[in-house]
Amino acid sequence: MPTPQELVAHNRSIEEIRELIGCDALIYQDVDAMKQAVRNAQSSGSPQLDGFDASCFDGVYVAGDVTAQDIAKLNENRVSQEEGDEDHSRLALPNASE
């Protein structure tokens, strides 16, 4: 689970994010609208969804017992990457300052 500082959008404007990821346009979808779109896209005969985990978008965990303090504690125990170290993560993006 990334820390807020590891997310591409953290403290960046839409224009900065767009330039960083190299896209022509960047549009955010409302989380509630995304959830409704998923419900509407269900196949007929599928079990009815009463919810799904969108915690990466809204911070609401399906377990129901994850607090901001829990996330902070997890982040404190992470092994940090030193500046200049090569990032081998699957979703590594270039640093905007490069």
Summary of the structure (lengths in Angstrom):
residues: 98
radius of gyration: 17.2
end to end distance: 24.6
largest distance: 51.8
contacts: 133
relative contact order: 0.13
helix: 35%
strand: 0%
